[in-house]
């Protein structure tokens, strides 16, 4: 079978795929159809938190498959309940809504914001402030919340009720709130699709204070930054704030689709039966895998993430051919003097898989990538940036 040709003939042409078919892997190594080995620094876009074929994750998933693969949310499910309990105890959040993706988690957060505005101030208070250069998902409403015009092309009219502030400009947020009937502010602490750019800590803390003063929900989109990726369990912990709503997905499931919207004190009682739902949300197999992931993201692992992050920054900052290095933890953007696409292609030929964010290389390795493997990959990236 020519899988690439079948793909081109039958799958919607929405992805600019690399000329590469991955067929298997273990840990931070993946292999193509010809058996060539690659060091994977993309992890399915921050999904395979513990790499490929992680034994503990596989055991949790298989054990649940042997019990029941799906129940629907008309019934209680142990993995779903235990995952929610673990997330709340680790974060201080009070309730969790489970869905299937980051976009759905953000849809739930947007609904929470609008419900909060209606409840506290009136039905006209539905506008949500998001940031320019943000990305919140591919549904029409999460695209509407995304502060990049390029994602809005061809899909107008957008869902109304979103206004966009300049990142790191608290006065811009204050002006938008003054001029609009707002219910929430929604941010990514590291703008992943926007170029792997971390927000300023002082700005984020001022934003938290302002949302409290104005009685707005502060929603933090941790679809990509969450689950240990930045060196804390969730990135907001690095910033010393407590959001009202936190969304996450990607690395939570370790390779299976799951999204979570965590609701703090101000948002915990917003949803009642019938106000939201998901057929597959909290699926017991996905939840069992996610529970295995979350339970193993401990202080030792988070310290390792920070150590590996420091190594990458130290190696690449100021290196020949590198203009800048940005991001947080193991979510890193590399701005190169040469075209990022060319460097990615050359790294791929040498057995290192790197992905892109705008004009930058984007690194999202497994949280537990061995240091010797990471060093080998970074050395190849350095050499290709220098060429």
N, C-alpha and C positions, 0 to 999 in steps of 0.2 A: 504493500500500500504506500502511495505517495501522500503522506499525511499533510504535507504543506500544500499540495495541490487541492486535496479534498477540503482543507480549511478555506483556501481562497475561493473555492467554488460554492461552498455551502454556509459559511459563517459570515454574518453581516460585517461589512468592511469598516469597522469602527476602530481598529487597532493597527498602528504602524509597527508590525512585529519585526523583531530581529530575525535574521535568517538562521534560526536556531531552534531545534526541537529538544526539549528536556524530557528525559524518560525515567530517570531515577536519581536518587541522591542519598547522602547520609551526612548528618551534621551540617557543616558549612561547605560541603562539596556536592556538586550536582554533575550529571553526566548526560551527554547528548546521545543521539541514536547511533553514533559511530564509536561510542565508548570514551570520547574525550572528556577529561576532567576539568572542572572549573571551580574556582573559589567564588562562592555566591555572596556578594555584598549588597544584594537587593532584597533577599528573603521574601519574594512575592509582594514587594512594596510594603515592607515592615509587618508582614503577616506571620512568617514562620519564626516566632520569637526564639525558639530553641533549635532552629535549623530543621533539616529534613529528617523524617523517620525517628524523631525523638522517642525513646523507648517508654518513658513514663507516660507521655501523652498518648501514645499508641495503646498502651495497656488500659488507660482510663476509657478511651473511646471504644475499644473492643469489648471491654467488660460491660459497658452500657449497651452496646449493640446486641450482646447476648441476652439482655433483659427486655428492653423495649426501645424501638428506634424513634417513636413519635407518640405523643399523647393528645395534643392540642391543649389549649389553655382552659378548656372546660374542666380539667382535672388537675389535681396536685401532682407535682413531679419532684422527686428528691434532688436531682442535680440542679434543677432550676432554683429551688429554694435555698440550697446550700451555697450556690454561687452568689445569689443576691445577698445572703447573710455575710459571706466573706468580703464582698465588695464594700458593703456598708461598714463593717467593722474595721476594714483597712483604711477607709477614707473619712468616716464620720458622717457620710450621707445617710439618709433615712429610708429611702425607697428606690427600687430599680424597675425600669421597664425594659424588657428585652425585645429585640428585633433581629434583623438579619444582616444589617450593614451599617456603615457609618452614616450614609445619607438618611436612612430610616431613623437612626438614633437622633440625628439633627432635626429631622421632621418633628419628632416627638418633643424635642427641646423647644422648637419654635411654637408648637401648640401649647406647651407649658407657659411660655412667655405671654402668648396672647390670652390664655385663660387667666393668668395672673393679672394682666392689665385690666381685663374686663371685670374681674372680681374686686380689685382694689380701687380702680379709678373710673371704670365705665367702658362701654363697648367700643368707644372711639380710640381707646388707648391700646393700639395693636402694633405700632411701628417698632421695629427692632433696628438698633444701630449695629452694623458690622463694620469691618475695616477694609479699606482699599487693599488690593493685592491678596485678599483672603480666598479660600476655597472651602466650601462646605458640602459639596455633593453634586450628583448628576440629575436628581429629580428636578422638575420645573421649579419647585419652591426653594430647594437648597441651592440650585443654580441662581435663583433670584437673590438669595442671601449672599452669594459669592461676589466679592468686590473686584471683579475683573471683566471688562466689557467683552473680551474675546470669547468668553464662555456663554455670553448672552446672544451672540450672533445666530441667526436662523431660528430662534426659539421664542421670539416675542409674540404676544405680549408676556412680559414677566409677571410673576405674582407681585402684587403691590405690597407696600408696608415695610420696605427696607430702605435705609439711608446709610451712606458710607462715609466713615471718618478716616482721616489720614492716621496711619499707625504712629504711635508714640507722640501724639498731639492731643493732650487732654482737653485743651480749649476747643478743639474742633468737635470733640464728643459733646462737650457742654453746650456748644452752640446748636448742634443738631437736636439735642434733647429739649432745649429751650424753644426751638422752632417747630417741633413735631410732638405729637401725643405718643410718647414712647412707653413701652412695657419692659424692655430688656436691652442689654448690650451683649453681643455674642462675638467672641474672639478665639483665635488660635494663638497659643503662646509662642509657637514656632510656625511660621507660615510655610508649610511644606511645599505645596504646588506653586506658591508665590516666590520660591527661590531659597527655601530653607533659611529663613531669617527670623531670629529670635527677637521678641519684643523686649523693650527696656524694662528693667525690674521696677524702677521708681514709677514709671508710667502705669504699669499694671497695678501697683499698690494704690496709686492715686485713683485709678479707675474703680477699684473695689470700694474705696471710701466714697466716691461720688455716687455709685449705684446704690449704696446704702442710704445716703442722704436723700436721694431722689426716689427711694422705694422702687427701684428697678431690679429685675432679676439679672444677675451676672452669670452668663452661660459661657462655659469654656469647652471648646471643641477639642477633645483629645483623641480623635479618631486615629491619628498617626503618632502623636506624642505620648500616648498612654501606655500603660503596662510595661514599665521599666525602660522604655526607649530613651528617655532623657537622663537617666541616672537616679530618678526618684520613681516611685510607683506611678505617680501622675505628675506631669510637668508643673501643675499649679503649686505643688509642694516645694518646688525649687524657688518659686516666687514669693512664698510666705503668705499666700492668700487662701481664702475659703470661698469658692464659688457657690452659687445657689443651685446650679445645674451643671453636670459634667457629662459629656458624651464620649463614648469610645467604641472601638470595633477593632479591625485589623489584627494586631498582635494578641488580642484577648482570646481568640479562638484557636490560636496556634496552627491554623490552616483550615479550619472549618468556619463557615459564615455565621457570625453572631455580632449583634450590636447591643450596646447598653446605654440607657439614659439614666444617670444617677441623680436623684432629687434630694436636695438638702431641706433644711427646716422650712424655708419659705415656700417651697414647691411641693413638699411631700404629700399634701392632701388635695392637690389640684385635680387629680384624676379620680373619677368614680366609674363604676361599671358602665361600659358602653362608650366612653369618651375616647378610648384608643384601643387598638388591638393588633394582633399579628398571628397568622396561622402558625408560622414556624418559629415565632419568637420564644426563646427559652427552650428550644428543642433539646430533649434530654441528652442526646449524643453530643451536640455542640456544647452544651452546658458542662457536661462531664469533662470534655477536653479543655474548656476554658478554666474550670476549677483546678485542673492539674497545672495549668500554666500559672495562674495567679498564686497558688499556694507555694510555688517554687521561686517566685520573685521576692527574695529575702534581702536583708541588708548586705550579706556577703556578695550576692550577685550584683546588686546595685553599686557596690564599691568597685567591682570589677568593670562594670560599664563605664564608670567615671575614669578609671585608670586607663582603659582602652581609648576612651575619648581624648584624654590628655595626650596620650601617645600620638594619635592621629593629628591633633592640632599642632603638637610640637614638631612633628615630622614634615608637615605640609606648609605651615605658616612660614613665609619667606623662602620657600623652596623655589628653585628655578622653574619658570613657566607657570607659577601659581600666583594669581593676583590677590586672592583673599580666601579665607576659610570661615564658614559661618555655621550656625546651628547650635545644638545642645546635645550632650550625651552621645549616643550612637545614631544621631540624625544629623548628618553633616553635609553641607554644600561646599563645593570647591569651584571657585571661579578661576578659569584658566586663561592664559594669554592666547592659546589656540582654540579652535573650535571644539566644543565639548563632544559633539557627535563623532568626530574623527578620533579623539582620544578614547572614547568608549569602544569604538570598533577595534582599535589597536589592542586595548586591554583584553577584549574578548578573544582575539586571536592568540593572546598569550595566556589565556586560561583564567581571566578575572572578569566577573560579571558586575558591571556598574550601570546604574540607571541615571536618568536626567531629571532636572527640575529647572524649567526655563533654559537659561544658557549655562547652567552649572552642572557639574557632576554631582550626583546624590548618592551618599553611602548610607545604607541601612542594614548593616550586618546582623547576624544572629547575636542575641545578647551574650551568649556563652561561646562565641567564636574563640578558639584557642589562640593565645597570643602569638605563637609562632606562625600560625596560618595567617593571622591578620598582618603581621610584619611582612610576610612574603608578598601579600596582595598590595600593601601600601608601597612597598619598594617598586613594584611594577608600575603602579599609578604614577609615582614620582618620576620614574624613568620616561614614561610616555608623556608626561607634562613637559619634561625638559627637551624632548626631541624637536 
